[in-house]
C-alpha cells in the first residue's frame, strides 16, 4: 500500500475518464480501501469518514481520472401495486431502487416470499443496484427486522453524533 497513490474523491463525474473502477453496492461504501481499476491501476482511497460512493462520482490520481461504475449484482425486479409494495419494503428499512414502473431490491429470499404474498410479480436479474439514498440526502438505508421473521437483528451500539440513520423503537432497541 505504501507505493500506491492516494486518490482524491471527485463528487462530480470526470468529463474525461482514463479508466474505471467497478464496485457493487457493498464495495461502494468505503473509508479506507485499496482499489484496482479495470485497467489494473492500484490506488488507495483514504477518506475522512465512511462514504457511500455514488456512481456519478470519480477519483483523481494526479491527473488520471477514474470513473466509478456500479457492478451488476443479483437483484429482484418487482412489479405490481408499487405504492403498497414500496410501503412494506420501506417498513423493513431495506435499500430499494425506485423506478416509475418497478422496484429493485438485492436478492433476499425472506423479502421475496413476503412480496409474493402481497401479490408482487418478481423476476431475478443481474443489474447494477442504485438504491435511493437516506432520507436526509446522504447515507444508506440499513435493513433490519421488526420481529421474529428471520431477518437480521440489530447491533447493540450507541449512535455516533450526526448519524441520522440510527433510531429507537421505544422498547429499548436501538439500531440503524
N, C-alpha and C positions, 0 to 999 in steps of 0.2 A: 504494500500500500504506500510505502514511503516514496516510491518512484512515480506513482500515478498523479496526474494533475488533478486539482480540485476544481470542480465545475461551479460556475456561477449560475444560479437559477434565473431563468427568464420567465416572467409571468405573462408574456405575450409570445405567440409563435414566432420563431425567427423567420424573416422574409425569405432567406435563403438557408436551407438546411443542407449541410455536408454529409450528414449521417442521421441515424435514428436509433432510439432505444425502444424496444418493445416490452411493455410491462403489463401484467394482468392487474386486476383491481387491488389485490393484496400487496403486490410489489410496488404499486404507486403510492403507498403510504410509507414515507421514509423520514429519517432524521439523519442518520449517517450510514452510508452504504456504498460498497464498491459495485459499480455497474460496468457492463460491457456492451458496447453498441453493436448494431448489426454488422458494421464494418470492422469489428474487432478492437475498437479503441476502448481501453480500460480507463475509467475515471472515478474519482471519489466525489460523492455527494455528501456534504457536511453542512447541514442546515441548523439554525439556532433552536428549532423546535420541530416536533413531528409535523409533517406537512403532507397533505393529500395533493399529489401532482396531477393537475388537470391535463388532459390530453391536448390542449391547445397551448401548452407551455413548452419550454425547451431548456437547453443548457448551452452555456458558452464556455468553451475550452480555449481561452486565449485566441479568439477569432475563428475557431472551428465550432459551428453551430450544430447542435444535435436536437432533433425533434423527438418528442415523446409520443409514441403511438400505443394505444391500448391493444393488448393481445386478445385474440379470440379465446373464449373460455366456455365451459358448459353452462348453458342458461336455459331457463324455461320461458317461452314466449306465450303469454296469457291473453286470451280474448274472452269476451263475454260482457257481463254487466260491469264495466270498468270502474264506475264510481263505487259500487258496492265492494268489488274485489279489492280496489285500492284502499278502502277503509279498513278492511280486515288485514291487509298486508301492513298498513301503517300502524295498526294496533299491535303488531308484533315488532315494531321498530326495525323492520327489515329493509335493507337497501333495495331500492326499486328504481328502475328506469321507466319513466312515464312518457309514453308517446300517444298521439291522438287516437290511434286505433289498437293499441296493445300495451301491455305492461311486460317488463322483462326483469326476471329475478335470476340470481345464481341458482344453480340446481340444488334443490333441497327436497328430499322425499317427504318430510313431515308437512311442509308448506304445500307441496304438490297435492298430497292427499286432502288437506283442508280445502284448497281451492277447487279441486274436483268436486268435493262435497257441496260446494257453494255454486256449482253449475258452470265453472270455468272450462273453457277448451284450452288445452295445454299441448304445446309441441316442444320437443327438445331441439336445441340448435347449438352451434358453436359460433359465438359472436363477441365482439368487444363489448364489455359491460361498462356502461356510463350512467350510474345511478344519480338521482337527484342529490344535491349537497344537503348539508344540515340546514335547519330552519333559520339560522342566523347568518346564512350566506357563506359559511365555511364549515369545514369539518365533515364528518361522516355520521351516518346513522348506524348504530350498532344493534344488531339483532339480539333479542332476549326473550325470555319466557314470562308469561303472566300466570302460569300454573303448571301442574304436573302433566305436561303433554309431550315430553321427550325432547324439548328444545333445551339449549344450553342455559344453565343458570348463571347468576351474576357473580362477578368478583366482589370480595368484601374489602374494598379500599376506600380511602377518603378522596373526595374530589379535589382537583387542583384549582387554584384561583384562575378565574376566567374560562374555565372549561364548562361550556354551556351544554355539553352532551350528557352530563350527569343529572339524575333526578331521583326523587324519593317516591315510593308508592304509598307512604303514610303508614306502613306496617313494619318499618324497620329495615326494609330492603332498599339499599342504595346501589345504583348501577348506572351504566351508560348503555 
